[in-house]
Structure formats: structure tokens, C-alpha cells
Amino acid sequence: MRKAAVIFVILCLIAGLGAGAVLYKKYAPTKARADQGAIYGAEGSQVALVLDYELQEQQASTRTASPTCRSAGSMST
């Protein structure tokens, strides 16, 4: 009886470690970098303005020598 309980506990530990390894592999962070242009909505020569961790409505364009700011509604591409 005691031997069966020990074997049961060892099998449960092995199963728990296996399930933990599968969950870790699925939900662990990766070293892959996200496309920040897609996250912030910047395309081509546009630059997204982030202030206090908040995306601003104005966007800068770097097509000229000095960046110019325009509101997001009046951006022309």
C-alpha cells in the first residue's frame, strides 16, 4: 500500500513538471522584437509621438530636413 502511494506521488510530480514545461514554453516571453511601426501606426517616413506612455494625435514627418508636425487628420501621403 505504501509503495503504491510513493509511485503515485512520483508519477504526479513527473506529470506536473511536464505540464509546467508545456505551459512555460507556450506563455514564456520571447526575444523577438515587435514591429513598433505597426504598434504605433507609423508608416513610411512618419514618426509616432509618444508622451507619458500615451500616443499623441499629432505625428511628425521626416520627409524634409527639419521635422514638421501636423495633426493626424491633415496628414497627406
C-alpha positions in Angstrom: 0.0 0.0 0.0 2.8 2.4 0.9 4.8 1.6 -2.2 1.8 2.3 -4.4 1.3 5.7 -2.8 5.0 6.6 -3.3 4.8 5.6 -7.0 1.6 7.6 -7.4 3.2 10.8 -5.9 6.3 10.4 -8.2 4.0 10.0 -11.2 2.1 13.1 -10.2 5.3 15.1 -9.8 6.5 14.0 -13.3 3.2 14.8 -14.8 3.2 18.2 -13.1 6.7 19.0 -14.3 5.7 18.0 -17.9 2.6 20.2 -17.8 4.6 23.1 -16.3 7.2 22.8 -19.1 4.5 22.8 -21.8 2.8 25.9 -20.2 6.2 27.7 -19.8 7.1 27.1 -23.5 3.7 28.4 -24.6 3.5 31.5 -22.4 7.1 32.5 -21.8 8.3 35.8 -23.3 10.4 35.6 -26.4 13.4 37.6 -27.6 11.6 38.5 -30.8 11.0 42.3 -31.3 7.6 43.6 -32.2 7.2 45.8 -35.2 6.8 49.2 -33.5 5.6 50.9 -36.7 2.6 48.6 -36.7 2.0 49.1 -32.9 2.1 52.9 -33.1 0.6 53.3 -36.6 3.6 55.0 -38.2 4.1 54.3 -41.9 6.9 55.1 -44.3 8.7 58.3 -43.1 6.2 59.0 -40.3 7.3 59.1 -36.7 4.9 58.4 -33.8 4.9 60.8 -30.9 4.6 59.2 -27.5 4.4 61.4 -24.4 3.9 59.9 -20.9 3.3 56.5 -22.4 0.4 57.8 -24.5 0.3 58.0 -28.3 -0.3 61.6 -29.3 -2.7 62.6 -32.1 -0.1 64.6 -33.9 2.5 62.8 -36.0 5.8 64.1 -37.3 7.0 63.6 -40.9 10.7 63.3 -41.6 10.5 64.0 -45.4 12.1 67.4 -45.1 15.4 68.4 -43.5 13.6 69.5 -40.3 10.6 67.5 -39.0 7.3 69.2 -39.2 4.3 68.4 -37.1 0.8 68.3 -38.3 -2.4 67.0 -36.8 -3.3 63.4 -37.6 -6.4 64.4 -39.6 -4.4 66.6 -42.0 -1.6 64.1 -42.8 -1.2 63.7 -46.5 0.9 60.8 -48.0 
